[in-house]
Amino acid sequence: MNSLQIQFREQICDRHSQIDLYQLQELFNISAFWAKGRSIEDLGIAVANSDPVIFVCNGEQLIGFARATSDGIYRATIWDVVIHPKYRGTGLGSKLIKTILNHPRLKCVERVYVMTTCQQGFYEKIGFQPNSSTTMVLHRQSKLDSVTTEEVQLQESIVG
Ligand SMILES: CC(C)(COP(=O)(O)OP(=O)(O)OC[C@H]1O[C@@H](n2cnc3c(N)ncnc32)[C@H](O)[C@@H]1OP(=O)(O)O)[C@@H](O)C(=O)NCCC(=O)NCCS
């Protein structure tokens, strides 16, 4: 890892994106079953409306991403956490989450949520606790045309 040029960067929360949305789309396509097939336009909207947006680069290559939405005091939710498969298991995911949690926008928030299908152990190591009793969801028109039925069912099982 010492020979790599790992950098944590923050997206300035406006519509002039610093992050390469094409690389983000590719990272999701290879690493995030719930975020496959997202369009560049929609990714730009999600990034512009999230704060903070933290991403990890090795040189110019995007290798990690996470974003959060928050009211700044009571509640926040972390979304779309992903580390490129080649770079997993070296502490980057944990550092990414800690960077989000310590961000000025989130560090005073009373409760921080994350929804996860199978990474509970990863979040528990950072201090999150299981919380199966409070989450509900309203399914509206989705943009899942390019996602398989199996993946949709898996997504629904997150909140089912
Ligand atoms: C989940 C993910 C972000 C973790 O990133 P990572 O860089 O591999 O994680 P780290 O190397 O920082 O792991 C930190 C610790 O958590 C542990 N850990 C990682 N994933 C775990 C899991 N699923 N269950 C239990 N422990 C886990 C590691 O062994 C490590 O333990 P240690 O501190 O004792 O050495 C990465 O596996 C990933 O991108 N997965 C695919 C996308 C995904 O599922 N994202 C989560 C959506 S909610």
The ligand as a Tripos MOL2 file, in Angstrom:
@<TRIPOS>MOLECULE
LIG
   48    50     1     0     0
SMALL
NO_CHARGES

@<TRIPOS>ATOM
      1 C1        -17.8350   -3.1000    2.7470 C.3       1 LIG1
      2 C2        -16.5670   -2.5200    2.1720 C.3       1 LIG1
      3 C3        -16.7770   -1.0190    1.8890 C.3       1 LIG1
      4 C4        -15.4430   -2.6780    3.2050 C.3       1 LIG1
      5 O1        -14.2870   -2.0260    2.7160 O.3       1 LIG1
      6 P1        -12.8080   -2.5530    3.0670 P.3       1 LIG1
      7 O2        -11.8590   -1.5110    2.6540 O.co2     1 LIG1
      8 O3        -12.6200   -3.9130    2.5060 O.co2     1 LIG1
      9 O4        -12.9060   -2.6750    4.6530 O.3       1 LIG1
     10 P2        -11.6800   -2.4990    5.6940 P.3       1 LIG1
     11 O5        -10.4410   -3.1090    5.1030 O.co2     1 LIG1
     12 O6        -11.5980   -1.0700    6.1150 O.co2     1 LIG1
     13 O7        -12.2160   -3.3870    6.9050 O.3       1 LIG1
     14 C5        -12.2310   -2.8920    8.2340 C.3       1 LIG1
     15 C6        -12.4860   -4.0620    9.1580 C.3       1 LIG1
     16 O8        -13.7890   -4.6070    8.8880 O.3       1 LIG1
     17 C7        -13.6710   -6.0010    8.5940 C.3       1 LIG1
     18 N1        -14.7080   -6.3350    7.6280 N.ar      1 LIG1
     19 C8        -14.8020   -5.8990    6.3450 C.ar      1 LIG1
     20 N2        -15.9330   -6.3950    5.7830 N.ar      1 LIG1
     21 C9        -16.5270   -7.1530    6.7370 C.ar      1 LIG1
     22 C10       -17.7280   -7.9260    6.7860 C.ar      1 LIG1
     23 N3        -18.5600   -8.0160    5.7460 N.pl3     1 LIG1
     24 N4        -18.0200   -8.5920    7.9440 N.ar      1 LIG1
     25 C11       -17.2040   -8.5100    9.0110 C.ar      1 LIG1
     26 N5        -16.0740   -7.7660    9.0400 N.ar      1 LIG1
     27 C12       -15.7420   -7.1040    7.9080 C.ar      1 LIG1
     28 C13       -12.2540   -6.1770    8.0910 C.3       1 LIG1
     29 O9        -11.8100   -7.5000    8.2440 O.3       1 LIG1
     30 C14       -11.4970   -5.2050    8.9670 C.3       1 LIG1
     31 O10       -11.3010   -5.7930   10.2330 O.3       1 LIG1
     32 P3         -9.9800   -5.4700   11.1150 P.3       1 LIG1
     33 O11       -10.0670   -4.0020   11.4570 O.co2     1 LIG1
     34 O12       -10.1130   -6.3410   12.3100 O.co2     1 LIG1
     35 O13        -8.8150   -5.7810   10.2530 O.co2     1 LIG1
     36 C15       -16.1110   -3.2550    0.8820 C.3       1 LIG1
     37 O14       -16.0380   -4.6350    1.1730 O.3       1 LIG1
     38 C16       -17.0510   -3.0630   -0.2980 C.2       1 LIG1
     39 O15       -16.9270   -2.0950   -1.0420 O.2       1 LIG1
     40 N6        -17.9940   -4.0120   -0.4940 N.am      1 LIG1
     41 C17       -18.9010   -3.9840   -1.6550 C.3       1 LIG1
     42 C18       -19.8990   -2.8670   -1.5520 C.3       1 LIG1
     43 C19       -20.6940   -2.9550   -0.2660 C.2       1 LIG1
     44 O16       -21.2310   -3.9990    0.0880 O.2       1 LIG1
     45 N7        -20.7890   -1.7940    0.4110 N.am      1 LIG1
     46 C20       -21.5410   -1.6540    1.6290 C.3       1 LIG1
     47 C21       -22.9110   -1.1780    1.2950 C.3       1 LIG1
     48 S1        -23.8380   -0.7870    2.7460 S.3       1 LIG1
@<TRIPOS>BOND
     1     1     2 1
     2     2     3 1
     3     2     4 1
     4     2    36 1
     5     4     5 1
     6     5     6 1
     7     6     7 2
     8     6     8 1
     9     6     9 1
    10     9    10 1
    11    10    11 2
    12    10    12 1
    13    10    13 1
    14    13    14 1
    15    14    15 1
    16    15    16 1
    17    15    30 1
    18    16    17 1
    19    17    18 1
    20    17    28 1
    21    18    19 ar
    22    18    27 ar
    23    19    20 ar
    24    20    21 ar
    25    21    22 ar
    26    21    27 ar
    27    22    23 1
    28    22    24 ar
    29    24    25 ar
    30    25    26 ar
    31    26    27 ar
    32    28    29 1
    33    28    30 1
    34    30    31 1
    35    31    32 1
    36    32    33 2
    37    32    34 1
    38    32    35 1
    39    36    37 1
    40    36    38 1
    41    38    39 2
    42    38    40 1
    43    40    41 1
    44    41    42 1
    45    42    43 1
    46    43    44 2
    47    43    45 1
    48    45    46 1
    49    46    47 1
    50    47    48 1
@<TRIPOS>SUBSTRUCTURE
     1 LIG1         1 GROUP 0 **** ****
